[in-house]
Amino acid sequence: MATTILTPAENRFLQLSQPALQLTELTRVMPLLCDHPTIKDSSDFLSRSTRQLLLDQRVNWLVQGSDIWKLLARLPYAINASDRRADWHHCALCHKPVRYEYHVVLRTDGHEILVGSECVKKFMSDEMQYLMTITTEDNFHAVAQYDDLTAQYPQVPEILWDQQALPHLPQQHRRRQHWVKNGTKTTVTGYLKHRQQTLPETQLSPYLAEYTQLQAVDRQMAERQQVQQQHAVQQQAQLAEKEAAAAWQAADQAQLTAEQQLRASTSYQTYLQAVAALMVQHLPLPQFKQRLRGITMPPALGQLVNSYQLGVMATEFARAGQITATRLQIVPRYLVADLNRFSRQLAAQRQRDWDDDVFNAALGFELTADQRRQRLTQLRDCWEGRQLSDACYATLLRLRESWQQSPVIPATWPEKLRQAFQVRLAEQPATGWVPAKKNHVTPSQLRQLITSQADFATVVAQYHRLYALPTATEAVTLSALHRYYLVKADQRAGRAKATAKLVTELLKETVDD
């Protein structure tokens, strides 16, 4: 069964009240109300939003409309003299003939309508119904007297009819409010029931004075509550700010911890060193990316960098000799810095190794012409060697022979190559040539030493001739070489197990001591 949302009487009441209400949503649906006197929830002309609006606002609109009408002071009501219903006027709201006519008027523009007693009770405010009863039963001039009274004492309607008056008044003052309301209503009612010209100033004075004091208390409580609310809002904002700051700090700390753990991990260091080893080779970009796919990336790095970004960094390093990755804003800066450091360190080491090898091939080693040409050709094929001209290589081939006649570095060489040779020449003895010593050694290079020499003393001498490592590293290297020869000697003599057992016992005694 369809439910009526708006009856014809309610519809007409809203249409008559709308000019004074000026409610935006009511104004928007007014054409619909004018076209359809009765509106039901099943009406096909209703959109879903309009149906919901009427359901939500209907009661509120009717309540607001009831406060904008008042009885007409000069003619609050009239009784039709005829006994015939056909002679009676119709109510402006329900359209039924009424003998007892109540004349109501809009407070804003004075527009008058005739309303029956039932519609007054249904649609009009408590104030109007109160005046209707007194006007009908006691004093025809009650409305005019009430208008005079409220013009002089505008707080009277608020005391009597405003249910939301003094909303901040503390509970302990509510009895005083009831006393004011009851005393005011009794005084006003006594004044309205009889026609008189004098306002009840003396009778109202205590109640109005008390109401003024209650208004002051209400304002003070409102201000206090506002201060408390502002303080609560500030506290809540400060708490939210602290919580947000703590959350950001926790997130930053978690990110920092994750970053530190990642950078300290062996997989991260190994991966960046492998990528740096590719970058310093200055490979074409397609070849770089192809070989990059063969390097296993740690899972944590997969969320931070991809092959495109690494390709951009490789291109930048090939062009500028360093990595800043300014264009790659989303790549973590520490990752860029680490890769730049690894790449530059490796590039510097490669350049030093190449300078050592070129010096040794040209001057430091005793080589035949073919051996010298073969070694220089190998050095020329790498990236560092491709930076020299053919003329430069021609002079390198003949440098050892021509040095006896003219011991000077050719002025046509690149400045970096000249400086590299000058540094190594400064370390040469007064007579003879010694190789430029490398500052690091690999296991494969050490293996070449021990396979080419039979005894440990000879290997150590050859090592000192070719390498000059930092003190700590050199101690480890020589110790490893010495242990290697001892192990080999034990293996050849068949005493490896006995030696290992005795060493274990010796170490055990050392620990016990």
Secondary structure, DSSP 8 states (H G I E B T S, - for coil): ---EEE-HHHHHHHHHHHHHH--HHHHHHHHHHHH-SSEETT-TT--HHHHHHHHHHHHHHHHHHHTTEEE-TT-SEEE-S-S-GGGSEE-TTT--EESEEEEEEETTT--EEEE-HHHHHHHS-HHHHHHHHHHHHT-TTHHHHHHHHHHH-THHHHHHH-TTSSTT--GGGHHHHHHHHHHHHHHHHHHHTS--SS--HHHHHHHHHHHHHHHHHHHHHHHHHHHHHHHHHHHHHHHHHHHHHHHHHHHHHHHHHHHHHHHHSHHHHHHHHHHHHHHTTT--HHHHHHHHTTS---GGGGGT--HHHHHHHHHHHHHHSS---TT-TTS-HHHHHHHHHHHHHHHHHHHHHHHHHHHIIIIIS---HHHHHHHHHHHHHSTTGGGS-HHHHHHHHHHHHHTTT--S--TTS-HHHHHHHHHHHTTS-SSS-----BS---HHHHHHHHHH-SSHHHHHHHHHHHB---HHHHHHHHHHHHHHHHHHHHHHHT-HHHHHHHHHHHHHHHHH-
